[in-house]
């Protein structure tokens, strides 16, 4: 005899499939949540590592900036020291020359010529003085021309004035201003000569 199942088997099958679907859906949601959480931790770790590297690089860049600043300060100090050394070397080179110039000034001055001031700018000398006559000033310029330490005499001013401020009746003297150049020593800059 055939067996007839009168139980509601279709509804049980549907309920069973629905339960399987919800279990699968729950499992998929759990797996998706785990994957999402795992990917979050992985990316957070990567971002944190990159932040650490960035902070390290910023710190190193700041240290390098400090070192660069120190190097620039050292280079400025070095440039100042080199400039000072150059000035000292120029003074050392010119030291014997000025001694010779003053020694030569004694032989260049004719009798009756008196200097009131001497000023040196670079290699240019400015001599201001008084002479008994214009011929004495001319003799001074000839002597400068013959000198081995002085050259290029140039007369700027000659004024004949009475001595002691008395009117025109008393003795007279010639007040003069003469320019000359010192002879260039070996090692002296020629730029200095051109710059005057």
ChimeraX attribute file (.defattr): number of C-alpha atoms within 10 A of each C-alpha:
attribute: neighborCount
match mode: 1-to-1
recipient: residues
	/A:1	3
	/A:2	4
	/A:3	5
	/A:4	6
	/A:5	7
	/A:6	6
	/A:7	8
	/A:8	8
	/A:9	10
	/A:10	9
	/A:11	10
	/A:12	11
	/A:13	11
	/A:14	11
	/A:15	12
	/A:16	12
	/A:17	12
	/A:18	12
	/A:19	12
	/A:20	12
	/A:21	12
	/A:22	12
	/A:23	12
	/A:24	12
	/A:25	12
	/A:26	12
	/A:27	12
	/A:28	12
	/A:29	12
	/A:30	12
	/A:31	12
	/A:32	12
	/A:33	12
	/A:34	12
	/A:35	12
	/A:36	12
	/A:37	12
	/A:38	12
	/A:39	12
	/A:40	12
	/A:41	12
	/A:42	12
	/A:43	12
	/A:44	12
	/A:45	12
	/A:46	12
	/A:47	12
	/A:48	12
	/A:49	12
	/A:50	12
	/A:51	12
	/A:52	12
	/A:53	12
	/A:54	12
	/A:55	12
	/A:56	12
	/A:57	12
	/A:58	12
	/A:59	12
	/A:60	12
	/A:61	12
	/A:62	12
	/A:63	12
	/A:64	12
	/A:65	12
	/A:66	12
	/A:67	12
	/A:68	12
	/A:69	12
	/A:70	12
	/A:71	12
	/A:72	12
	/A:73	12
	/A:74	12
	/A:75	12
	/A:76	12
	/A:77	12
	/A:78	12
	/A:79	12
	/A:80	12
	/A:81	12
	/A:82	12
	/A:83	12
	/A:84	12
	/A:85	12
	/A:86	12
	/A:87	12
	/A:88	12
	/A:89	14
	/A:90	14
	/A:91	13
	/A:92	11
	/A:93	15
	/A:94	17
	/A:95	11
	/A:96	11
	/A:97	17
	/A:98	15
	/A:99	11
	/A:100	14
	/A:101	17
	/A:102	12
	/A:103	12
	/A:104	17
	/A:105	17
	/A:106	9
	/A:107	12
	/A:108	20
	/A:109	18
	/A:110	17
	/A:111	11
	/A:112	13
	/A:113	21
	/A:114	15
	/A:115	14
	/A:116	10
	/A:117	10
	/A:118	13
	/A:119	11
	/A:120	14
	/A:121	10
	/A:122	12
	/A:123	17
	/A:124	18
	/A:125	17
	/A:126	18
	/A:127	19
	/A:128	19
	/A:129	17
	/A:130	22
	/A:131	23
	/A:132	18
	/A:133	16
	/A:134	18
	/A:135	12
	/A:136	18
	/A:137	25
	/A:138	14
	/A:139	16
	/A:140	22
	/A:141	23
	/A:142	14
	/A:143	20
	/A:144	23
	/A:145	17
	/A:146	13
	/A:147	17
	/A:148	13
	/A:149	20
	/A:150	23
	/A:151	20
	/A:152	15
	/A:153	18
	/A:154	15
	/A:155	16
	/A:156	12
	/A:157	12
	/A:158	19
	/A:159	13
	/A:160	15
	/A:161	17
	/A:162	15
	/A:163	15
	/A:164	10
	/A:165	9
	/A:166	11
	/A:167	10
	/A:168	10
	/A:169	8
	/A:170	11
	/A:171	12
	/A:172	18
	/A:173	19
	/A:174	22
	/A:175	22
	/A:176	20
	/A:177	20
	/A:178	19
	/A:179	20
	/A:180	20
	/A:181	20
	/A:182	21
	/A:183	17
	/A:184	17
	/A:185	13
	/A:186	8
	/A:187	10
	/A:188	16
	/A:189	11
	/A:190	10
	/A:191	8
	/A:192	12
	/A:193	14
	/A:194	7
	/A:195	7
	/A:196	9
